[in-house]
Amino acid sequence: MFKSSATFWAYTSCIIFCILTATLAWQAKNFEIDASADTLLVDNNKHYILTQLASQRYGSEEFILIAFKPSNSQLFSTTNLDILSELGRKIEKIARVKQVNSIVNVPIFSSAKTVSADVEDLTWENRKFDEQTFSLSLKKHPLYEGLLINKDQTALSLQVVFKTNKKVEQINDDIIDIKRHLLTRELTDKEQNALEALKQQQQKLNKQLEQTRIDEIEKIRALLLPYKKDGAFYLGGNNLLSYELIQIIQNDLVLFGALIILVVIVLLWFLFRQVSWIVLPIVCCATSVVMTIGLLAALDFKVTVISANVFALQIILSLAMIIHLIVHYQELVLKHIDWDHQTLVLATIKQKIKPCFYAGLTTSIGFGSLIFSGVQPVISFGWMMVVAMLVSFIVSLAFFPALLLVIFNKQGFVKQHHQIERGMKGAATFVINQPKKIIIISTLITLVGALGCLKLTAENSFLNYFSESTNVRKELTFIDQEFGGSTPFDLLLNIPDEQIKSGLVISASAVQTVTNIQNMLAKEQAIGAITSIADFTKIAQVVYGKPLTEYELTALYKSLDTELQQKLFGAYFSEKNNQIRISMRVQDSTKDLNRADLLAHIHKELSAMGIKEQQYTLTGLFILYQDVLSRLLDSQVLTILIVYGAMAITLMIIFSSFKVAWIALVPNFITTVVIMGVLGIFSIPLDLMTITIAAVAMGISMDDTIHYIHRYIEEMELGQANSDDWIKRTNLSIGYALIYTTTVIVIGFGTLIFSNFVPSILFGLLTSVAMIVALVTDITILPVLLKKYLTKNNLKQS
């Protein structure tokens, strides 16, 4: 028999939460990490579909590049070439490896009498060319320079090509065949259902393939270890990127989870000095995270490098809500010495449920605005945080008080920190005595921030996403600078009707057009390796000693066996579609690279050559990434407008007053302008994480604003004293919670500086700065405005 209905409710709640947590913990085993390129894009993105169609048509192969910079200065020494040959044979034994290309086993056509000759016999392994002959043959080689050897001939590489999983390829082709219709029309219900079924199959197969790729990278690294004494090795390619991103996500989840728990324990002990106020918050935060992981797994959300901070955020925000409850409980203990434990807990929940609900709602709105960003990982991050905040709200206002009732007895009053008390009194005095000075300073800071906002840019390098000290940054930079770039970029040219001749595979005028385009592109500083069908004609010219006529080229094409024909021509020419592919790689590390300017210049040059925009298509990862960047500024403006509009409506509903709503928006507007101004002033470009700063900062900082206004109105409605006393009392009550929660959030987000992912570091630092600015505005400009514009009379009238 339970002592009261409250006790019965507490025990029932604990049992329900234990069952829910256990159930969702079991579901959490299905939670996945996704580091694929798809996570960067909105589903059904036009540029992504065009890129997939191009890959389907030209048979894009999956490969990684292993660059080798020998310690031996004689690059073409037998020792170095033997290392390449030996490594290639070992790597080829990995199950999924199709072949390993290097300068030791690819044909050197300059030694051939005909291109259709037995190419297997034209390799270094068979011919053992001397160093000088080898060097001259590879100098400015149209196919190998920038892929298998660098321009300065100081480094070599192994191109590890992987076999295609026929089942995966077929499903991908089927998906593309359906998605291609989106370029001209909406999908029918039948097509949409078929697409969803195919995507489910694709996800299962990709999950297996992803683990296989991780194992392959680790096996290759293990094979390279014994050769580290002979030189330095650098890995590059999309597989490596996915592998490194997965490692970063896993490390961040573990590192920040552990760091934040440690920080939380230390802070809670420093603030409250009681075991109960450490154990309860930790248990509730852990419960929130476990339940959220289970829910996200059930809803088929996957964590990406952008959303890897979801659980760290949830712990911090859950704790902030719980601290408000603890501080209020402590306040009631001091005021009502005769109240028993149960009465204190129930009174705490009753009096704080409204401001906590409102605070949780505004935070959810802040994260929810990200759903409209138009950038896939940001959209997913927004949804995941909305789910996380819902769980945290329920746990904080139901499970926390239930545990407090069931496990603990009445908690004694914790002596407040004198420094905080003096600070809050000083802030109140400053507000009361210097309101004009506060308004002037706030206005000036806002203006400086606004000027900084005008300098905002979204231009960024993917290489800069990784800390300079990381191996992945060093590897990718080396590959990017020495091996012709790291970002694929294709130009697909539809051969003009006037350049198509009956009976010819490709006309001389079409080849000349491609050569002209290629020469134009080669002048662009940021474009590295360029390959097209024109390079094959150069090789043929070397072999035959003279330029080939269009008829000789056609005869040669038709004389090749199907496999060699596809190998030499298939990746750059589609006879069926009369289309030519010019394959490029952009050097991401190029100083002052501006992708939008580069694209604009290419369009301009093509137009000057008489090539109309409908004659060509630009595709590849470079275009996909630029598409994301081009939408960041627009997305930033849109999310800010949405969050402010939603906040204004919510605040009017919460306080039933237009006047209170706009007063509440002012300190948060200043915070937003300042934080965006910092980005502009310090030339920090918007990226997939910093784009979330404004909405997130607005959502989180609004919590303290709501708690402050709610308490100020309570003091006002008591009917005692005057506005000066209301400010002092509000500061000395809710002020403690504001300091505590801000401290927790700032230090919690500050732990992100230990990440290897630069956007995460910036996100943590900028959010910490935003919270400090928000605290300052909440205890300065906010009470100034409340005192000036809010009175008992107009509060009643509203």
C-alpha positions in Angstrom: 0.0 0.0 0.0 1.5 3.3 -1.1 1.4 6.3 1.3 -0.2 8.6 -1.2 -1.2 9.1 -4.8 2.1 11.0 -5.4 4.2 8.2 -4.2 2.2 5.7 -6.3 2.7 8.0 -9.3 6.4 8.2 -8.6 6.9 4.4 -8.3 4.7 3.8 -11.4 6.7 6.4 -13.4 10.0 4.8 -12.4 8.8 1.3 -13.5 7.4 2.7 -16.8 10.7 4.5 -17.6 12.8 1.5 -16.7 10.7 -0.7 -19.1 10.9 2.0 -21.8 14.6 2.4 -21.4 15.3 -1.3 -21.5 13.1 -1.7 -24.6 14.7 1.2 -26.5 18.2 0.1 -25.3 17.5 -3.2 -27.2 16.4 -1.2 -30.2 19.5 0.9 -30.0 21.6 -1.9 -31.4 20.2 -1.1 -34.8 21.5 2.5 -34.7 23.9 3.2 -37.6 26.6 5.6 -38.7 26.4 6.9 -42.2 29.4 8.6 -43.8 28.3 8.2 -47.5 28.1 11.1 -50.0 24.3 10.8 -49.9 24.3 12.4 -46.5 25.4 15.7 -48.0 22.5 16.0 -50.3 18.7 16.4 -50.3 17.1 13.3 -51.6 16.3 13.6 -55.4 18.8 16.4 -55.8 19.0 17.3 -59.6 22.9 17.5 -59.6 23.2 14.2 -57.8 20.9 12.4 -60.3 22.9 13.8 -63.2 26.2 12.7 -61.6 24.7 9.2 -61.0 23.6 9.0 -64.7 27.1 10.0 -65.8 28.7 7.3 -63.6 26.2 4.7 -65.0 27.0 5.7 -68.6 30.8 5.8 -68.3 31.3 3.0 -65.8 32.9 4.9 -62.9 35.2 2.5 -61.0 35.6 2.4 -57.3 39.3 2.9 -56.3 41.7 4.3 -53.8 45.1 5.9 -54.4 48.2 5.0 -52.4 50.9 7.6 -53.0 54.5 6.6 -52.3 57.2 9.1 -51.7 60.5 7.0 -51.5 63.3 7.9 -49.2 65.6 7.0 -52.1 66.0 10.0 -54.3 66.3 7.8 -57.4 62.6 7.5 -58.1 63.0 4.9 -60.8 65.5 2.8 -59.0 64.9 -1.0 -59.1 64.4 -1.0 -55.3 61.5 1.5 -55.5 59.9 -0.2 -58.4 60.2 -3.6 -56.8 58.4 -2.2 -53.7 55.6 -1.1 -55.9 55.4 -4.4 -57.7 55.5 -6.4 -54.4 52.9 -4.2 -52.7 50.6 -4.5 -55.7 50.7 -8.3 -55.7 50.0 -8.4 -51.9 47.1 -5.9 -52.2 45.6 -7.9 -55.1 45.1 -10.8 -52.7 42.4 -8.8 -50.9 39.2 -10.4 -51.9 37.4 -7.5 -53.5 40.4 -6.0 -55.3 40.1 -6.3 -59.1 43.5 -4.9 -60.0 46.3 -2.7 -58.7 47.7 -0.3 -61.3 51.1 1.3 -61.0 53.9 2.4 -63.4 55.4 -1.1 -63.1 52.5 -3.0 -64.6 50.7 -0.5 -67.0 51.6 -0.5 -70.7 54.1 2.0 -71.8 52.7 2.7 -75.3 55.8 4.6 -76.5 57.5 1.2 -76.9 54.7 -0.3 -78.9 54.3 -0.7 -82.7 50.5 -0.6 -82.5 48.0 0.3 -79.9 46.2 -2.9 -80.5 49.4 -4.9 -79.7 49.6 -7.2 -76.7 49.6 -4.5 -74.0 50.6 -7.0 -71.3 54.1 -7.1 -72.9 54.6 -3.3 -72.7 55.2 -3.1 -68.9 58.2 -2.4 -66.8 57.8 -5.8 -65.1 58.3 -7.5 -68.5 60.6 -5.0 -70.3 62.7 -3.6 -67.3 63.1 -0.2 -69.0 66.2 1.8 -67.9 65.6 4.8 -65.6 66.1 7.4 -68.3 63.8 5.7 -70.8 61.2 5.2 -68.2 61.4 8.9 -67.0 61.1 10.3 -70.5 58.2 7.9 -71.4 56.2 9.1 -68.3 57.0 12.8 -68.6 53.7 14.7 -69.4 52.0 11.3 -70.0 48.3 12.2 -70.7 47.0 9.2 -68.7 49.6 8.4 -66.1 50.9 11.8 -64.9 48.7 12.9 -62.0 47.5 9.4 -61.4 50.4 7.0 -61.2 53.3 9.5 -61.0 53.4 13.2 -59.9 54.4 16.0 -62.2 57.8 16.5 -60.6 58.6 12.8 -60.7 59.2 12.7 -56.9 56.4 10.3 -56.0 54.6 7.2 -57.4 51.3 5.7 -56.6 49.2 2.5 -56.6 45.7 2.7 -58.0 43.7 0.0 -56.2 40.6 -0.8 -58.3 37.8 -2.8 -56.7 35.4 -5.3 -58.2 31.8 -4.2 -58.6 29.2 -6.1 -56.7 26.8 -7.0 -59.5 23.7 -7.0 -57.2 24.6 -3.6 -55.8 25.3 -2.3 -59.3 21.9 -3.6 -60.6 20.0 -2.0 -57.7 21.8 1.3 -58.2 21.0 1.2 -61.9 17.3 0.5 -61.2 17.2 3.4 -58.7 18.8 5.7 -61.3 16.4 4.6 -64.0 13.5 5.6 -61.8 15.1 8.8 -60.4 16.0 10.1 -63.9 12.3 10.9 -64.4 12.6 13.5 -61.6 14.6 15.7 -64.1 11.4 16.2 -66.1 8.4 15.2 -63.9 7.2 13.9 -60.6 7.3 10.2 -59.9 4.0 8.2 -60.1 2.9 6.3 -56.9 4.0 3.0 -58.5 7.5 4.4 -59.2 7.7 5.9 -55.7 6.8 2.5 -54.1 9.3 0.7 -56.3 12.0 3.3 -55.4 11.4 2.9 -51.7 11.6 -0.9 -52.0 14.9 -0.6 -53.9 16.3 1.8 -51.4 15.7 -0.6 -48.5 17.6 -3.3 -50.4 20.3 -0.8 -51.2 20.7 0.1 -47.5 21.1 -3.5 -46.5 23.8 -4.2 -49.1 25.5 -0.8 -48.5 25.7 -1.6 -44.8 27.6 -4.8 -45.6 29.8 -3.1 -48.2 30.6 -0.3 -45.8 32.1 -2.7 -43.2 34.0 -4.5 -46.0 35.5 -1.1 -47.1 36.6 -0.4 -43.5 38.3 -3.8 -43.3 40.0 -3.2 -46.7 41.5 0.1 -45.6 42.8 -1.5 -42.4 44.3 -4.4 -44.3 46.0 -2.1 -46.7 47.4 0.0 -43.9 48.7 -3.1 -42.3 50.4 -4.2 -45.5 52.1 -0.8 -45.8 53.6 -0.8 -42.3 56.7 -2.9 -43.1 57.5 -0.5 -46.0 57.4 2.7 -44.0 61.2 2.6 -43.6 61.4 2.9 -47.4 59.4 6.1 -47.7 56.1 7.8 -46.8 52.7 6.6 -47.9 49.5 8.7 -48.4 46.1 7.3 -49.0 43.3 9.1 -50.9 39.9 8.5 -52.4 36.2 8.4 -51.5 36.6 5.1 -49.5 39.3 6.7 -47.4 37.1 9.7 -46.7 34.2 7.6 -45.6 36.5 5.5 -43.4 38.0 8.6 -41.8 34.6 10.2 -41.2 33.3 7.0 -39.6 36.4 7.0 -37.3 35.8 10.6 -36.4 32.1 10.0 -35.7 32.8 7.0 -33.5 35.6 8.8 -31.6 33.5 11.9 -31.1 30.6 9.9 -29.8 32.8 8.2 -27.2 35.2 11.1 -26.4 32.5 13.7 -25.9 30.2 11.4 -24.1 32.9 10.6 -21.6 34.3 14.1 -21.4 30.8 15.7 -20.9 29.9 13.1 -18.2 33.2 13.9 -16.4 32.6 17.7 -16.8 29.0 17.3 -15.6 30.1 15.4 -12.4 32.7 18.0 -11.6 30.4 20.9 -12.2 27.5 19.4 -10.2 29.8 18.7 -7.3 31.2 22.2 -7.4 27.7 23.8 -7.6 25.7 21.7 -5.2 28.1 19.6 -3.1 25.6 16.8 -2.6 25.7 13.2 -4.0 22.0 13.3 -4.8 22.4 16.3 -7.1 25.1 14.4 -9.0 23.5 10.9 -9.2 20.1 12.0 -10.3 21.1 14.3 -13.2 23.6 11.7 -14.5 21.0 8.9 -14.4 18.4 11.1 -16.1 20.8 12.3 -18.8 21.9 8.7 -19.5 18.3 7.6 -19.7 17.5 10.4 -22.1 20.4 9.4 -24.4 19.6 5.7 -24.4 15.9 6.4 -25.1 16.8 8.8 -27.9 19.2 6.4 -29.6 16.5 3.7 -29.5 13.9 6.0 -30.9 16.2 7.3 -33.7 17.1 3.7 -34.6 13.4 2.8 -34.7 12.8 5.9 -36.9 15.7 4.8 -39.2 17.8 7.9 -38.5 21.5 7.5 -39.0 24.1 9.6 -37.4 26.4 11.5 -39.7 29.5 13.6 -39.0 27.2 16.6 -38.7 24.8 15.0 -36.2 27.5 13.2 -34.2 27.1 15.8 -31.5 23.4 15.1 -30.9 23.9 13.2 -27.8 26.5 15.6 -26.3 24.0 18.3 -27.0 21.2 16.3 -25.4 23.2 15.7 -22.2 24.0 19.4 -21.9 20.5 20.6 -22.6 18.9 18.0 -20.3 21.2 19.0 -17.6 20.4 22.7 -18.1 16.7 21.9 -17.6 17.4 19.7 -14.5 19.5 22.4 -13.0 16.6 24.9 -13.1 14.5 22.3 -11.2 17.3 21.7 -8.6 17.8 25.5 -8.0 14.1 26.0 -7.6 13.9 23.1 -5.2 16.7 24.6 -3.2 14.9 27.9 -3.1 11.8 26.4 -1.8 13.8 24.5 0.9 15.1 27.9 2.1 11.8 29.6 2.0 9.6 26.8 3.5 11.6 25.0 6.2 8.5 23.2 7.4 7.6 21.6 4.1 8.3 17.9 3.7 10.1 16.3 0.8 7.1 15.3 -1.2 5.5 18.8 -0.9 8.8 20.4 -2.1 9.1 18.1 -5.1 5.5 18.6 -6.2 5.7 22.4 -5.7 8.9 22.5 -7.7 7.3 20.7 -10.7 4.1 22.7 -10.4 5.9 26.0 -10.4 8.5 25.1 -13.0 6.6 23.0 -15.5 5.4 26.1 -17.5 8.8 27.8 -17.9 10.5 24.5 -18.5 7.9 23.5 -21.1 8.2 26.9 -22.8 12.0 26.7 -22.7 12.0 23.1 -24.2 9.5 24.3 -26.8 11.6 27.2 -28.0 14.7 25.1 -28.1 12.9 22.5 -30.2 11.7 25.4 -32.5 15.3 26.5 -32.9 16.4 23.0 -33.9 13.2 22.4 -35.9 13.9 25.4 -38.1 16.9 23.5 -39.5 14.5 21.1 -41.2 13.8 23.9 -43.8 17.5 24.4 -44.5 17.6 22.4 -47.8 20.8 20.7 -46.8 20.3 17.0 -46.0 22.7 16.5 -43.0 21.3 19.7 -41.4 17.7 18.5 -42.0 18.5 15.2 -40.3 20.3 17.0 -37.5 17.2 19.2 -36.9 14.8 16.2 -36.8 17.1 14.3 -34.5 17.4 17.2 -32.0 13.6 17.7 -32.0 13.3 14.0 -31.0 16.1 14.4 -28.4 14.5 17.5 -26.9 11.1 15.8 -26.6 12.7 12.9 -24.7 14.7 15.2 -22.5 11.7 17.2 -21.6 9.7 14.1 -20.6 12.6 12.6 -18.6 13.4 15.9 -16.8 9.8 16.7 -15.8 8.6 13.1 -15.1 11.4 10.7 -14.4 13.6 13.2 -12.5 11.0 14.1 -9.8 9.8 10.4 -9.6 13.4 9.3 -8.8 13.8 12.1 -6.4 10.7 11.0 -4.5 11.4 7.3 -4.6 15.1 7.1 -3.8 16.0 10.3 -1.8 14.7 12.0 1.3 14.4 15.7 1.8 17.5 17.5 0.5 19.2 20.1 2.6 19.8 23.7 1.4 23.1 24.2 -0.3 24.8 27.4 0.6 24.9 29.6 -2.5 28.1 30.8 -4.0 29.0 34.3 -2.7 30.7 35.3 -6.0 27.6 34.6 -8.0 25.5 36.5 -5.4 27.8 39.6 -5.6 27.8 39.3 -9.4 24.0 39.2 -9.6 23.6 42.1 -7.2 26.2 44.1 -9.2 24.4 43.4 -12.5 21.1 44.5 -11.0 22.7 47.7 -9.7 24.2 48.4 -13.1 20.8 47.9 -14.8 19.1 50.2 -12.3 21.7 53.0 -12.4 23.0 52.9 -16.0 20.1 51.9 -18.3 21.1 54.4 -21.1 24.7 53.2 -21.1 23.5 49.6 -21.5 21.2 50.6 -24.4 24.1 52.5 -26.1 26.6 49.6 -25.6 24.1 47.0 -26.8 23.3 49.1 -29.9 27.0 49.6 -30.8 27.7 45.9 -30.4 24.7 45.0 -32.6 25.9 47.4 -35.3 29.4 45.9 -35.3 27.9 42.5 -35.5 25.6 43.6 -38.4 28.7 44.9 -40.3 30.4 41.6 -39.7 27.3 39.8 -41.1 27.9 41.6 -44.4 31.2 39.7 -44.8 29.7 36.2 -44.4 30.8 33.7 -47.0 30.1 30.1 -47.6 33.3 29.4 -49.6 35.1 26.5 -47.9 37.5 23.6 -48.6 36.6 20.1 -47.7 40.3 19.6 -46.7 39.8 22.3 -44.1 37.2 20.2 -42.3 40.0 18.1 -40.8 42.5 19.4 -38.3 46.0 20.0 -39.7 47.5 17.6 -37.3 45.4 14.6 -38.5 46.8 12.0 -40.8 43.7 12.3 -43.1 44.4 16.0 -43.6 48.1 15.3 -44.5 47.2 12.4 -46.8 44.5 14.2 -48.6 46.6 17.3 -49.0 49.5 15.4 -50.4 47.3 13.5 -52.9 45.5 16.8 -53.8 48.7 18.7 -54.5 50.9 16.0 -56.0 48.5 13.8 -57.9 46.2 16.2 -59.7 43.5 17.1 -57.2 41.1 15.3 -55.0 37.6 16.4 -56.1 36.2 14.8 -59.2 34.7 17.2 -61.7 33.3 16.2 -65.2 32.2 18.0 -68.3 29.9 16.0 -70.5 29.9 17.4 -74.0 27.1 16.5 -76.5 28.8 16.4 -79.9 27.2 19.1 -82.1 25.2 17.7 -85.1 27.6 19.5 -87.5 30.5 17.5 -86.0 28.9 14.1 -86.5 29.9 12.3 -89.7 28.2 9.2 -91.0 30.5 6.2 -90.8 32.9 7.8 -88.4 33.0 7.0 -84.7 34.2 10.5 -83.9 35.2 13.3 -86.3 38.4 15.2 -86.2 36.5 18.4 -85.6 34.9 16.9 -82.5 38.3 15.8 -81.2 39.6 19.3 -81.9 36.7 20.8 -79.9 37.6 18.6 -76.9 41.2 19.5 -77.2 40.4 23.2 -77.2 38.2 22.7 -74.1 40.8 20.7 -72.4 43.5 23.4 -73.1 41.1 26.1 -71.7 40.5 24.1 -68.5 44.2 23.4 -68.1 44.8 27.2 -67.7 42.6 27.2 -64.5 44.9 27.2 -61.5 42.6 25.0 -59.4 42.1 22.3 -62.0 44.7 19.5 -61.8 44.6 16.3 -63.8 42.4 16.3 -67.0 41.7 13.3 -69.1 39.6 12.8 -72.2 39.5 11.0 -75.5 41.9 13.6 -76.8 44.6 12.0 -74.6 44.1 8.7 -76.4 44.7 10.3 -79.7 47.9 11.7 -78.3 49.0 8.2 -77.3 48.1 6.9 -80.8 50.2 9.7 -82.3 53.2 8.7 -80.2 52.8 5.0 -81.3 52.3 5.7 -85.0 54.6 8.7 -85.2 52.1 10.9 -86.8 48.6 12.3 -86.1 45.8 9.9 -86.9 43.1 10.9 -89.4 39.5 10.6 -88.3 39.2 7.5 -90.6 42.3 5.9 -89.1 40.9 6.6 -85.6 37.6 5.0 -86.5 39.4 1.9 -88.0 41.6 1.6 -84.9 38.5 1.9 -82.6 36.7 -0.9 -84.4 39.8 -3.1 -84.5 40.2 -3.2 -80.7 38.7 -6.1 -78.8 35.7 -5.1 -76.7 37.6 -5.1 -73.3 40.4 -2.9 -74.5 38.0 -0.7 -76.4 36.0 -0.1 -73.2 39.2 0.4 -71.2 40.6 3.1 -73.5 37.5 4.7 -74.9 34.5 3.7 -72.7 35.3 6.0 -69.8 35.5 9.1 -72.0 33.2 8.5 -75.0 29.6 7.2 -75.5 29.1 6.2 -79.1 25.4 5.5 -78.5 24.8 9.0 -77.0 27.3 11.0 -79.2 28.7 12.3 -75.9 32.2 13.0 -74.8 33.3 13.0 -71.1 36.2 15.3 -70.0 37.3 14.0 -66.6 39.0 16.5 -64.2 40.0 16.7 -60.6 40.0 20.0 -58.7 42.9 20.8 -56.3 40.9 21.6 -53.2 44.0 23.0 -51.5 44.4 25.8 -54.1 45.0 29.1 -52.3 41.9 31.4 -52.4 39.9 28.9 -54.4 36.4 30.3 -55.1 34.3 27.5 -56.6 31.5 29.8 -57.8 34.0 32.1 -59.6 35.7 29.0 -61.2 32.4 27.7 -62.5 31.3 31.2 -63.8 34.7 31.5 -65.6 34.3 28.1 -67.2 30.8 28.9 -68.4 32.1 32.2 -69.8 35.1 30.6 -71.6 32.9 27.9 -73.1 30.4 30.5 -74.3 33.3 32.4 -75.9 34.2 29.2 -77.8 30.7 29.1 -79.2 29.6 26.2 -77.0 26.1 26.8 -75.7 25.0 25.8 -72.2 22.5 23.2 -73.5 25.4 21.4 -75.3 27.2 20.4 -72.0 26.6 19.3 -68.4 28.8 19.8 -65.4 28.7 16.9 -62.9 30.8 15.2 -60.2 31.5 15.7 -56.5 32.8 19.2 -57.2 29.4 20.3 -58.5 27.6 18.5 -55.7 29.7 20.2 -53.0 29.4 23.6 -54.7 25.6 23.1 -54.9 25.6 22.6 -51.1 27.8 25.6 -50.5 25.7 27.8 -52.8 22.6 27.1 -50.7 24.2 27.7 -47.3 23.8 31.5 -47.2 20.2 31.2 -48.5 19.5 28.5 -45.9 21.0 30.6 -43.2 18.7 33.5 -43.9 15.7 31.2 -44.3 16.3 29.3 -41.0 16.8 32.6 -39.1 13.6 34.0 -40.5 11.7 30.8 -39.7 13.1 30.6 -36.1 12.3 34.3 -35.4 8.8 34.0 -36.8 8.1 30.9 -34.9 9.6 32.3 -31.7 7.6 35.5 -31.9 4.3 33.6 -32.3 5.3 31.2 -29.5 6.3 34.0 -27.1 3.0 35.8 -27.8 1.1 32.6 -26.9 3.3 31.9 -23.8 3.0 35.4 -22.3 -0.3 36.5 -24.0 1.4 39.8 -24.7 2.9 41.3 -27.9 5.0 43.7 -25.9 6.6 40.9 -23.8 7.2 38.8 -26.9 9.2 41.6 -28.7 11.1 42.3 -25.4 12.1 38.7 -25.2 13.3 38.7 -28.8 15.7 41.7 -28.4 18.5 40.0 -26.3 18.3 36.9 -28.6 18.4 39.1 -31.7 21.6 40.7 -30.3 23.1 37.3 -29.7 22.3 36.1 -33.2 23.8 39.2 -34.8 26.9 39.1 -32.7 27.6 35.4 -33.4 27.0 35.8 -37.1 29.1 38.9 -37.0 32.0 37.0 -35.4 31.8 34.5 -38.3 32.1 37.4 -40.8 34.7 39.5 -38.9 37.1 36.5 -38.4 36.4 35.2 -42.0 35.0 31.9 -40.7 33.0 30.5 -43.7 29.6 28.9 -43.2 29.7 25.1 -43.5 27.4 22.3 -42.7 27.7 22.9 -39.0 28.3 26.6 -38.5 25.0 27.2 -40.5 23.2 25.7 -37.5 24.8 28.1 -35.0 22.2 30.9 -35.3 19.1 28.7 -35.0 20.7 26.6 -32.2 22.0 29.6 -30.2 18.6 31.3 -30.6 16.7 28.2 -29.4 19.0 27.5 -26.4 19.5 31.1 -25.3 15.8 31.7 -25.4 15.5 29.2 -22.5 17.2 31.6 -20.1 15.2 34.5 -21.4 11.9 32.8 -20.8 13.0 31.7 -17.3 14.0 35.3 -16.5 10.8 36.9 -17.8 8.7 34.3 -16.1 10.3 35.0 -12.7 10.2 38.8 -13.3 6.5 38.6 -13.9 6.0 36.5 -10.8 7.8 39.1 -8.7 5.7 41.8 -10.3 2.4 40.0 -9.6 3.3 39.6 -5.9 2.4 43.3 -5.7 5.4 44.1 -3.4 8.0 46.8 -3.8 8.9 48.4 -7.2 10.6 47.6 -10.5 14.1 48.0 -8.9 13.4 45.4 -6.3 11.8 43.1 -8.9 15.1 43.1 -10.9 17.2 42.5 -7.7 14.9 39.6 -6.6 14.8 38.1 -10.1 18.6 38.2 -10.3 19.1 36.7 -6.9 16.7 33.8 -7.6 16.7 32.8 -11.3 20.2 34.4 -11.7 21.8 31.3 -10.0 20.2 29.0 -12.5 21.2 31.2 -15.4 24.9 31.2 -14.3 24.8 27.4 -13.6 23.2 26.4 -16.9 25.4 28.8 -18.9 28.5 27.4 -17.2 27.4 23.9 -18.0 26.6 24.7 -21.6 29.8 26.7 -22.2 32.1 24.1 -20.7 30.1 21.2 -22.2 30.3 22.7 -25.7 33.9 23.7 -25.1 34.9 20.0 -25.0 34.3 19.9 -28.8 37.7 21.6 -29.2 39.1 18.1 -28.8 37.4 16.9 -32.0 39.5 16.3 -35.2 36.6 17.7 -37.3 37.0 21.4 -37.6 33.3 22.2 -38.1 32.6 20.5 -34.7 35.4 22.6 -33.1 33.9 25.8 -34.5 30.4 24.7 -33.5 31.5 24.2 -29.9 33.4 27.5 -29.6 30.8 29.6 -31.3 27.9 28.1 -29.3 29.9 28.8 -26.1 30.5 32.4 -27.2 26.7 32.7 -28.1 25.7 31.5 -24.6 28.0 33.9 -22.9 26.6 36.8 -25.0 23.1 35.5 -24.3 23.7 35.5 -20.5 25.1 39.0 -20.6 22.1 40.3 -22.6 19.6 38.5 -20.3 20.9 40.2 -17.2 21.5 43.6 -18.8 19.4 44.8 -21.7 16.5 42.4 -20.9 15.7 43.8 -17.4 16.3 47.4 -18.8 13.5 46.8 -21.3 11.3 45.0 -18.8 11.6 47.9 -16.4 11.0 50.5 -19.1 8.1 49.0 -21.0 6.4 46.4 -18.7 4.2 47.6 -15.8 1.4 45.9 -13.9 -1.2 47.9 -15.8 -0.1 47.1 -19.3 0.6 43.5 -18.3 -3.1 43.1 -17.2 -4.3 44.9 -20.3 -2.3 42.5 -22.6 
